[in-house]
Amino acid sequence: MKQLIIIPALLLLSFQQTLENPPASPVGKLPKNVILMIGDGMGLTQVTAGMYSSNKRLNLEKCTVTGLIKTHSARNIVTDSGAGATAFSCGCKTYNGAIGVCNDKKPCWTILEQAEKQGLATGLVTTSSITHATPASFIAHVPDRGDMQAIAAYFLQTDIDLFIGGGKKYFAERTADQRNLVQELTDKGYRVYDFSQKKLADLSPAADQPLVWFSANEEPPGVAGGRDYLPLATRIAPDFLQKRSENGFFLMIEGAQIDWAGHANNAPNTVREMLDFDDAIGEALRFAEKDGETLIVITADHETGGMALEQSRSPDTLDMTFQTKSHTASLVPVFAYGPGAELFGGVYDNTDIFQKMWDAFGFPPPVEIKK
């Protein structure tokens, strides 16, 4: 059962913005594909900083619908990424640290698992380890986000078609058991590559086999440290998944390190990560514009750092300050584009993202997982 938190002081004004571009499809048309893009830690100020720091209009400004979501978890006004992503993946409020389980610690049926059941292709892309809280919440069911070896094992319990991210050690250097999950993935029919063998740009992935590319043994570096694969992965993944199933696909793409820059109160890196994520958004939008059957939803699990923009002489000299090194309870934005985008305007709870994607796909009611 969902727990509700009442916040008396929170008075909200709902809004829906329609930009100059008309919707990509008629209202009421259901999408064949859904791409959920999560800018971890991306609040309105992070988006604004990206806008003022860019020499051109951000890609996310092309979205036809905007909204705001409330991010609190079941037991706290300030969520973590586990509870925030589980709200997106399962539609239930849960405790901080939970991965794919609701507040009673029972496993919840994720939208990725339901997409698989319906014959859709599925994928996860992140700039963190693939076992980190956000991607993990779409594929695993564990009570503690820190148990990354247990999370990694869940990748063998699904038929996910593609995943890209760091964390190879949790698959290949396991202390919890003697399994070599990299070998098990290969035996299961996956093409598995990593950063030490080939750059993502050097791959020519054929869709006849599912694909894994590990971007780091542990956590990938930031943009400032040379990481450059997120936009490319976002270009590759939709085409790959589209070829994997005629029924459509579900893809989650995370820009994880906006959050890390916020925790470090590093304003320049926050902007770098925000713009890298927006470059990935541009790749997703180009696919959706050409395809015409793809819904793109862009949002955040929470804001990080209490970031503020203060008075400055020009956009080139932004004065960015932080109030905390932690997450905040601020509302975060939602941007949507494509068939079904009209569902995502207004102010609503983070759990509604799940329900709106579910409705957009036209899935049957979710069922309880028996474990």
N, C-alpha and C positions, 0 to 999 in steps of 0.2 A: 504494500500500500504506500502511495506517495505521502510524504510529510510536507505540510505547507508551512512556510515562514511568513508571518504578517509583518510588514515594515510600514508602520503608520505614517512616517514622515515622507515616504516615497510617493510624490505626486508627479505623474508622468503625462506628457503631451504626445499623443501618437501622431505619427506623420507618415506620409507616403509621397515620394517624389518621383514624378515622371519626367524624364529628361527629354531633350528635343527628339531623340531617336524614337520611333514607334516600337512597341513590343515586337520581339522577334517572331512571335506566332500569335494566332488568335487566342483570346481569353477562353479558357476552358479546355484547350488542347493538352493532352497529357504527354509528358516527355518520354522518350525511349531510354534516355541515359540521364544520369544525375552525377554531377561533379560537385562535391562538397569541398570547399577550400577554407581551411582554418588557419588564420594568422594568430598563432598562440601569443597572448599578451597584447594583442592589437586593439587598443581603444580608439576613440575618436581623435585624441590628440596625436597618437602615432600616425593615423591616417592623414591628419592635417599637416603634420611635420613632413610627411612624404610629399604631399601636394606642394607645399611651399619650397621644398628643397629640389623638386624636379624641374627640369627645363621644359617639360611638356606636360600635358594633361595626363593624369594617371589613368591606367587602363580601367580600374574599377569604376571610374566616373562614367563609363559607357553603360553601366548597368541601368536597367529601366525601372527598378523598384528598390526602395530602401526601407529599412525598419530598424528597430532597437530591441534588444533582448535583455531580460533580467537574468543574472548569472548565479545567484545564490545556490548553495548546495543544500542538502537535507538538514544539516545540523549547524551550518555556518553561513553567515551573510557573505563571507568571502570564500569562493570556491578554489579548489585546485584543479589541475588539468584532468586528473582522473575522473572526478565527479562531473566536471564540465563536459568532457568528451563523452562520458557515459550518458549524460542527458541527451546529447545529439544522437548517439548510436542506439540507445534503447528507449528513450522517452521517459525515463524515471529519474526522480531526484534520489541522490545517494550521498553517502558520506565521503569526505575528502580522503583520497587515497584508494578509492574503490576502482576496479577495472572490470567493466562488463557485469557488475552485480548491482542489484538495487539495495536499498537501505537495510533490508533484512539479510543481506549477503547471499541471496539466492541469485543464480545466473539469470540474465535477461537476454531475450532473443534480439540480436542486433540487426540493423538494417542490412549490413553486409551479408550476414548469414541468411537472411530472408531472400536477398537478391540471388545468392547462390542457389537456394532452394527453388527459385522461380526460373532458373536456367540462365540467369544473367552472368556476364563476366564481372569480376571484381578486382580491385586493386587498391594499394596503399602506397603513398609516396610521402617522405618526410625528410627534413634536414636535421633530425635527431636520430638516435638509434630507433630502429623499427619496433623495438620493444618498449619504447618510452610511452608515457601515459596516454597521449592522444591517439596514436595509431593502435596501441594495444587495446584500447577500449572498444574498438570495432571488431576485434577478432578473438579476444581472450576473456576469461572469466575467473579472476583471482581476487581475493580480498585485499591484497596489498600491492600497490604499484611497484614497490621495490623488488618484488620477486621476478626479476627479468628472465631467469632461466625457465621458470614455470610459464611465463608469457610466451617465450620462444617456442615451447613445445606445442602450443595451440596452433601454430602455423602448419603443423603436420596433421591437424585434425580438420582442416578445411581443404577446399579445392581453389583457394585464391589464385588468380591468374597471373598477378604481377605484384611484386613489392620491391621498393627501392628505399634504402636508408642505411644507417649505421648499425652497429651492434652485432657484428659477425661473431664476436667472442661468446655471446650467449647461445649461439648455435654450435660452435666448434670447440670451445674450451670450457666444457661444463664440469662443474664440481659436484652438482646435485646428483648426477648419474653419469654413466659412461657412454651415453648416446652421442653420436656425431650427427647433428641434425642437418648439416650441410650435405653429408653423404646420403642421408635419408631423403632429402629433397631431390637430390640427383637421381636416386633410385626410384623415386616417385614420378620422374619424368620431367623435372624442372631443368632448365638451363640456368646454372648458377655461376655468377661471375662476382669478382670483387675488385676494389680499387687498386690492388697490387698487381692484378692481371691485366685489366683493361680499363681505360676511362670509359665513362658512359658514352661519350661522343664517338668512341671507336667501335661501339657495338652496332650491329645491324640485325636487331632481333626479329626473327621469323615467328609468326604467330602460331606455328604448328605445335609449339611447346610453351608451357608457362615459364615466366622469366623472373629471376631474382638478381639484383645487383646490390651488393653491400658497398656502401660508400665509405665505411670506416670500420676498424675493428671495434672501437667503442663509440664515442661521439664524434660526428664530423666537425671540422673547423667551421668558423663563421665566414661570411663573405670577406671580411677583412683579412682572414687567414688563407684565402685562396679558393674557398668553396664556390663552385659555379654551376652545379648540376641541376638545381631546382627548375629553372625555366626549360631546360632541355628535357628533363624527365616529364614535365608537364606537356611538352610537345609530343613526346614518344607515347606516353601511356594511353591517351584516348584512342589514337589510331590502332594501337596494339590490341586494346580491349574490344574495340569495335569489330576487329577481325576474329576475335575469339568466340563471339556469340552473336547470332542473328537476333537474339531477344533483347539486346541492349546491355548496359553495364552500369555499375556503381563504382565510383572512384573517389577516395578521400585523399586530398593533397594538403600537407601541413607545412607552413613556414614557421618552424619551431623556435627559431632563435631571435625573433622579435622579443619574445619573453625573456630570453637569457640576457639580452642587452639591457632590458628593463631592470632585471634583478641587479645587474652590475651598475645601474644608473649611468650607462654609457650612451650619451645622446647620439654621437656620430654613428655608432654601430646600430642603434635603433633605426636610424634613417636608412643605413645601408641595407639592413635586413628587410625593412618595409618596402624599399624599392625593388629588392630582389624578388620578394613575394609578389609585388605588382607586375613585375616582368612575367612571372609564372601565370598570373591572372590573364595577362595579354595573350599568352599561348592558348589558354583554355578558351578564351573568348573567340579567338580566331577559328578554333575547331568548331565551336558552337554556331558561329555565324555561317560557316560553310555547311555544317551538318543540318541545322534547322530542327533537330529533334532532341537537343541537349539542354537541360536545365543546369545552370551554374548558380550555386549558393555560396556566398563568401561571408564569413563571419569570424568570430573569435570566441574562445572559451572563457576569457576574462581579460581585464586590463592589468598590466604590470607596471609598477613604479609610481603610480599617481603622477604621470607625466603632465607638465604644463608648458605652454608656450608663452613667454613673457615679452615685454616690449623689446624691439630690436630695430636697427636702422633699415634693414632690408631682408628679404628671404635668404640672401646669401650669408647672413649673420644671425641666424635664429638663436634666440636665448632660450634653451630648453632646460627645465629644472625638474626634479623628482621629489616627491613627498615621502617615499618609502622604498625599500628594496624588496618589497613583497607584492603580492597581488592586491587589487582593490575590488570593491563591490560595484564599481561604476557600470552603468549600462554599456553595452558594446554594440557596434553597428552590424547590420545585415545588408548585403547587396545581392540582388538576384537578377538573372538574365535568362531569357529563353522561355519555352513553354512551361507553364506552371509558376512563373515568376510572380504573378499577381497574388499568390498565396502568402508571400513573405513580407508584405507591407504592414506597418503598424508597430505597436509595442506589445510584446508577449514574452512568455517564459522560454528559457532555453530548451526545455523539453518539447516545446511545440515545433522546433526545427525537425525533430524526428518525425512527428506526426504529419507535418506538412510534406516532407519528402515521401513518406509512406503513402499519403493520399495522392501525391503527384504521380507516383509509380502505379497507383491503382492496386496495391497489394491487398490480399485478404487480411482480416484481423490477425495480429501477432499471437503466437501461442507460447505457453510457458515451457521453458527448457526443462527437461527431466534429467537430472544428474544425480 
